[in-house]
Amino acid sequence: MKQFQILYKDDKGFLEKLKEINEWRTSHSGHVTIFRIYSEDMELEHIRHICDCLDDEMPDALYLGCTSNANITDGALSNTKIILTCTVFEYETTQAKILQLPFSEENAAQDVAALQECCDANPWVQSVEMHATIMDMSMMGFCNEMSRLREDIQVFGGGAFNPDMDDERAFVFSKGNGFLEHGIIFLLLGGNDFHTYGTFISGWKPLKRKFRVTKADREILYELDGKPALDVYRRFLNINKNEKFFSNTLEFPLFLEHGDVDILRCPLAVNDDDSLVMSSDMQENAIVRLAYGDPETILASIREDGQKIADFGPEVIQTFSCAARKAFWGDEHISDETILFNSVAPTSGFYTHGEFIRIKGDMLNFNVTLVLVAMREGDMPKTGKKVNFAKAQIDSDEKIPIIRRFVSFIEASTAELEEMNQKLALNSITDGLTRLYNRAEIERRIRSALDKRTYQGVSNSISLIMLDIDNFKKVNDIYGHQEGDCVIKALSDVLRNTTTGLDSCFLGRWGGEEFMILLSDSNADDAVMLAEKIRMEFASVSYETAGCQTVSIGVTQAKDETADTLYNRVDKALYMAKAAGKNQVVRLD
């Protein structure tokens, strides 16, 4: 596999480069030739002229392309408006096919069905590269459909764009299919000797504070935690509704939790109702977190993943990078995150409106992300090319960016606050002496278990065990309240130890020396066995001053009844155990 990169400036230089490529193909038995054309020039006649030249000079070559926000050649931001990359495949087993279709939300399922049919008819397909016009489209349905493709097919690509980020016009085109303002191109590649490795790099890091999307419609994010979405940026980052909103939020996009993958979504604008226009779809009930980015954290991700690509031994590297990343870095520094890949293999691509890659069979639509796809023909080299990705870093003499200092402070403060809140929440439902549930909480859980059976049709058995320490007043009167507290804590330890590993078992202090156990998925027979075990375990505990103590226990199983009638019956069973001589278990049905 050999790649030639062409910066189109005029016909003379272009035609000379085509002649050079033809000579190389002849001498190296080039088999399949594919041109990718990326254009910041929105004049279609200029692109058509280039396509006509290809048809004339290299009629057997395939070509495809799209309009772009900017282009990447030799791993760096290109200084020409139109670039071409020519990839010549040398193995006879490598095959390629182009499928171009009209594209909209309404026909997305049909397009994927056509792609699937094409893949089924060509079992050699191993990867699908896509270019699509996706402005103002919800891609959720399309991604769901794409996830149904054969699992071993790698899919990647980017959304066509415009050099003016506020201009919605974008085009895709390919050999023999013309130009589409609303279209999608699939480049199918594969063969026994063709291999790809795809990955994505964000570099932005999520903060710990989580928010729930409580109202959203497509790309409009209305509410987070029941409040206008802008409130999160206004409250936590002092970012307000003004003409600099987009540039200010580029450092702080949202991470959307999607299974095991965090997907970046960038706020583009604010509506009058303080809802946010996001870069792609938002799903209600999804969890999001603010993310932060600074050059060093981004380059740290490059260092982490870069060597993996080098170890694959690629012959070319395709890049699909978000135009928002370019806006974040600025033209002067945007190449810092891609230039080193060119020392691994020729690296090219374009700045997109949305990036796509399939991870574990799941098609994902990213924003503010760098998607990299390494390709090669033949076996993986025994030793991958070693590249010093440590060079991808900020000069050591530069001060640590203030943003990272603040993030460290915020993360530490957030962790302490979360720990404090957890302790407060736990204290509100537990008994201070025993650390079991307090009466209010164990009652809430009992009523909740009964409600589930009554209103949700759950058919499990619910049983209660009520315990009371025998002659406890005597312990306090003779040995003191401190010893009485030791006896109560000892019983709580027995309860914990004897119920360890039991699912759906909840322990609570009912009051004083009384305890309640809820078994939300056990019948009375099982409850009696547990009660006997507790009774014997506690009776075997001996105190230095108070000696051995005992408990009386009542057991009952819930019927179709209220919590109050259930409490009365288990309390009666406990009374019967007391009346019968104490230190025993009584079951009352």
N, C-alpha and C positions, 0 to 999 in steps of 0.2 A: 504494500500500500504506500502510495506516494502522494503528498499534497503540495499543490502550488497555490500561492496566494497572490492575488492580483489587485492592485489599487488602481481602479479605473480613472484615468486622467484624460486620455484622448485615444482615438482609434489607432493611431500609429503604434503607440506602446502596447495597446491591447492586442493587436494583431500579431505583433512580434512575439508576445508572450504565448499566444495560441500556437504559433509555429514551433516554439521551443517545446511546448507540451506535446505536440504531435510527434516531434522527433523523439522525445523520451519514450512515448507510448510505443513507437515502432521498435525501438532498440530494447525495450524491456517487456515486450509482449503484454502490454496493458489490455486488460479484459473488459472491465466495466468502468466507465468514466462518468462522474457526477459533478456538476457545477452547482454551488449554492451562491445565490446572488442576494445581497442585502443592500438596500438603498435608502439613504436619507433624502434623496432627490425624489420629490413627489410627482415630477413630470413623467407620466407613463410613457411618452414617446421616447424619452431617453433610455428607459429600460427596454422598451420594445426593440430599439435599435441594437442594443447589446445582444438581445435574444436572437435577432436576425443574423447577427455576425456569427453567433455560435452555430446556428442552423446551417450557415453556409460553410464555415471553416471546419466544423466538427459535427457532422450530421448524425453520427452514431451516439453522441454524448447526451445524457439526460441533464436537465437543469430544472431548478425550482428556486423560489425565493419569496421575499416579502419586503415591504417597507419597514423601516426601523427608526428607532430614536437616535441610535448611533451604532457604530460597528467596531469590531475587534479583529485586528490582524496582528500576527506575531505576538499574541498575548497582550497587546496594548491597544489603547484607543486609536482608531484610525483617523488620519487627517484628510481622507477623501470621502466624498458623499456616497460613492458606490464601490463596493468590494465584491470580488468573486473568489471563491475557494474551489479549486479543482482537485478532486480526489480520484486517483486512478487505482483501481483494485487489480492486483496482479494474479490472484488465484482464480483458476477457471471455475472453482466451486462457488465463488461469491456471485450472488444474484441481487438484482435491484428492480423495483417496480414503483411507479408513481401513481397515486390515486388522488385526484382533485375533485372536490364536491362543493356545492353550495352549502352554506353553514348558517344555522340560526338555532335558537332554543327549540323551536317547533320541530325541526327535522334532525336534531342531534342524534336521536335514537336510530333514525334511518341511516345516517352517515356511519355510525358505529356498526350497524348491521351489515352495511356494504363492506366496511373494513374487515369485519369478522369473516364474511364470506370469502373475501380475497385471501385472507390468511389461511382459511381452511383449504382453499384451492391450491395454495402454495405452501406446503408444510416446511419449506426451507426458511420461512420468515423467522428471524430471531429478534429483530428490533424494528420499531416504528418511530420515525422522526416526524414531528408534526409542526406545521406553521399554520396559524389560524387568526382570523380577525375576530376578536372577542370583546371589543369595546361595548360597554353597556349590556353585556350578556351575563346571565347567571350560568356558571359552568358546573353547578352541582349535579344536574341531571346528566350532563355529558360525562363527567368523571365517574359517576356511578355506572353508566353504561360501559365505559372503557375498562372498568375493573373486571368485567366479565370476559375479557379476552383470555385466550390461552395463557396460563400462569407463567410460562417460560418466556413470554414475549416482553422484552424491555421496551418501554415507551417513554419518550422525552420530547421536549420541544419548547416553543415560546409563542407568545402572542404578537402578531404584527403590530407595528406602532407608527407613530408620526414623529418627526423631529420636534414638532411643537406639541408638548404634552397636553395642551388644551384643545388640540384639533383632533376630532374623532375619525378623520379619514385614514384608512389603512387598506392595503391590498396584499393579496397573495397571487402567485402566478406559477406556471410550470410549463414545460415543453408540450406544445400541442393543445393546451387547455386554456390559454388566454389569461386575462386578469379578472379577479373577483374582489369586489369590495366587501362582500359577505361570503367568505369561503374558507375552506380548510384543505390543506395538502397533507397527505400521508406518504412518506418515503419509506418503503419496505425494503429492508436489507437482511441478508442472511446467507447461510451456506455452512458447510461442515468446517471450513477454515476461518470463519468470520466470528469475531468475539467483541463484546462490549462490556464496559463497566461504568455504571452511572452512579452519581452521588450528588448531594446538594450541600451547600454551605451557607449558613446564615451569618453567624458571627455576633448577632445581637443576643443578649442574655436576658432571660426572664427574671423579673423581680418576684418576690414570694407572694405578695398580696394578690389574691384571686378575686375575680368578679364574675358574676353570672349574667349572661345575655338574657334579659327578661323581655325584650321586645326588639325584633329585627325583621326586615323584609328585604330579601335579596342582599344588595350591597349597602342598604341603609340600616345603620345601627341606631336604634331609637333610645334604648334604655340599658343601663348596666345596674344591677341590683335595684331595679325599680326607679332609678333616677335618670334624668336626661344624660345621654352618653358623654356630652361635653364636660359634665361635672367632674369626671375622673381626671381629665386633663387640667381643668381649672383649679380643682381642689389640691391635687397632689403635685402638679408641675407648674402651676401659674401660667398655663398656656391658654390664651383667650381667643375669642372669635375676632380675627383681624386678617389683614392681607398676608401676614407671615405665618399663618396657621400651618400650612403644609410643610414649610421648611423647618418650623419649630418641632413638629411632631415626627419628622424623619428620624430623629435620634431616639424617639420613644414610640415605636409602633406597638401594636398589640400582638401577643402570642395567643393563638387560638389552639386549644387542646383538641387534637384529632387522634384518638387512640394513643399510640406510643409516640406520635410525631407532633411537634409544635409547629404550627404554620403561621408565618407572619402576615398580618393584615395592616396596611398603612392607611390612616385617615387622610383623605384628600381634601375635604372641605367640610364646612359646618352649615347646616340649614338654619332657617329662622327659628325652628322649634328646638334648637340645640341638639338635634340628631346629627350623626356624622355620616358622611359619604365615604365608604371604605373602598379599598382597592379591589376587593372581591367579596363573594358571598359571606354573610354571617348567619349562623344558625342559632335559633332560640334555644335556651337552656345550656348552650355551650359555656365552657369555662374559659376565661381569658385572663391574661396577665399583661401588665405593662412590661415592655422590654427596653433595654437601653443599648446603645451602640457607641463605641468610640474606636478610633483606628486600631489601637493595639489589641482590643478584644476580638475584632474582626480578623486581623492578621494572625492571631493565635489560633483561630479555627482553620486558617489556611495551612498553618504549620502542622496542625493535628491531622488533617485529611490529605495533604499534598503528597506525602510519601506513599500513601495507599495507591494513589493513581500511578505514581512512578513505578511501584512494584508490579503493577499490571502489565507494564511494558507496552504502552500504547504507541501507535504510529501516527495518530492524529488525535486531537482533543477538541471537541465541540463545546462551546460555551453559550449559555442562555442566561443573561444577567439582567436583573430588573433595572429599568430606567431610574427608579427611585434610588438605587445604590449609586448610580452616576451622579444624581443630584446631591446625595449625601457627601460623597467624596469630593465632587468638583472635578473638572476636566484635568486639573494638574496632578491629582493623586489617584484617580480611579484605576489607573493601570497597576498600581502597587499590589493589588490583590490578584492579578491575573498574569503578570509578566513572567513570574518564575515557572509557570506551567509550560511556557514556550521552550524552556531549556530541557523539558521532558520530551515534548513532541510538538510539532506545529499546532498552534492554538489559535482558533478563530471563532467568530460568532457575532451576536448582535445584542443590543439592549432592547428589552422586550416590554410588552404590556402583559405581564403574567408569565410565570415559568411552570413547566409541567414535568413531572417524573413519576414513574410507577415504582412504588416501594412495597415489596411483599405482596404483589398483586393488586394493590390499592392505588388507583390513579389520583394524584394529588396536584392541586392548583396552588402554587406558592406566589407570594409577592416579596419584594425586597430580599430576594434570594438569588444565589449564584448556583445554577445547575451545570454540572460538568459531566461530559460523557466521553470516555476514552474508548478508542477503537483500534483494533489491529487484525491482521490476517496471520494465521499460523499460531504455533504454540507460544505459550508464555515463556519469556527468556528465563534461563535458570537463575540468573541474578538480575533483579530489577535495577533500573538506572537510579543511582543515588544522587539526590539533588539536595543542596543545602537550603532547605526551606526556612532555616533559622534566619536567613536574610530578610524574610518577610516580617519585619518588625520596625518599630519606631526607634530612632537613634537613641542609644542608651543614655546620652547626656540630657535628653529631653525630660522635663519634669513629668511625673505621672499626671495624666489629665485629671482636672478637678472633678469631672463627672464620676471617675472611678473612686475617688476619695469619698464623694457623697454617697455613691452606691454602697460602698462598704459600711458607711455609717448607717444608712437606711436599712440595709439587710440585717445588721446586728441589732438595731433598734426594733425592727419588725419581729425578729426572732424572740427577743425578750418580751415584747408586747404579746405575741402569740402564746408564749409560755405562761405569762401572767393571766391572760384570758382563759386558757385551758384550766389553770388552777382555780380561778374564780368560778368557772362553769362547774368544775368537779365539786368544789366546796358547796355550791348551791344545791346539790342533789345527794350529798353524802353526809353521814353522821360523823361528827367530829371525833368521837371516842373510838368507834369501831372501824371507820372508813368503809362501812357498808352503806347501801342506799339508805337515805332517811325515809321517814314514813310517807312523806308527800310523793317521793319518787317511786317507791315500791307500789304505792296505791295507783299511781299513774300507769305503771307498767301492767298491773293486774287489769285495770279497766281497759287499757289498750288491747291486751290479749283477748278479753271478752268481746270487745267491739269487732275485732278482726273476724272472730267466729260468727258473730251475729250479722254483721253487715257485709263482710267480704266472702262469706261461704267457706272459711277455713274450717276443716273438720278435725283438727287435732284435739287431743285430750288436754285439759288444763287442771292441774291439781295445786292445792295449797298445803303448806306445812306450817303450823304455828307452834312456837316453842316458848316456854316460860321457865326460868331458873327456879327450882324448888327452894323454899325457905330463904329467899334472897334477903328479906328484911332482917332476918337473924344474922346473916353474914355482915350486913352493914352495921347493925347494932353492936355486935360482939367484936368484930375485927376492924371496923372503920370503913368509911367510904372509899378510901384508897385501895384497900383490899377488895372491896366490892367492884371497883373499876377493873381490877386485874382479872377477876372472875368473868366479867362481861367481855373483856378483850380476849380472854382465853376461849370463850365460847365462839366468838366471831372468827378466831383462827381455826377452830375445829370445823366450822361451817365452810370456810374457804377451802380447807384441805380436803374435806370429804366430797366436795362438789367440783373439784378441779377436773376439767375435761368434759364436764357435762354441758351439752349444748342447751340453750333455751332455759337456763337456770339463773334466777335472780335472787339475791340475798338482801334483806333489809331489816333495820332495827325498827320495830313497831312502836316501841316506847318503853323506857325503863329497862326491865330485864326481859322484855318480850321481843321475839324475833319472828319474821315472816319469810318464808321461802316460796317463790313462785316457780312452778315447773310448767312452762307453757306448752310442752309437748310430751307429757308423761301422764299415765293413768294412775289411779289410786294405789294399785298394787305396787308399782315402782316407787311411788312416793312413800309407802309404808316401809319398804326395804331401806330406802335412804334414811328415813327417820330413825329406824332402829340402829343403823350404823352410826348416826350422829349421837344418839343417846348413849351408846356404849363407849364411843370415843371420848365423849365429854366426861363420863363417869370415871374414866381411867386417869384423868388429869388430877394430880394432887398438888395442893398449895402448901407452902411452908407453914402458914398459920391457920388457914381455913380448911385444910385437908381436902378431901374429895367432895365434889358437889354433883348434883343431878339435875336433869330437866324433865319436864312433862311435855308431851307433844300431842297435838291434834292434827289429823289428816282428813282431807276431804277432796272430792273431785267435782269440778264445776258441772252444772246442768245448764239448761236454757234459762238463765236467771240473771239478776243484777249482781253487781259487785257487793252491795250491802247484804243481800241474803247469803251470799257465799261467805262473807266475813262472819256473819252470825253463826253459820253452821260450823266453820272451822274453830271459832271461839268456843262453841258448845262442846266440840270434841275435846279441846284442851281442858275445859272445865271437868269433863268426865274423867280424863286421865288424872287430874288432881284429886278428884273425889274418890277414885279407885285406889289411892295409895301413893300416887306420884311415881316418878322415875319409870314411866311407861308410855307407850304409844297407843292412842285410841283413834280408830277410823270411824267416821260417821258419814254414811252415804245419804 
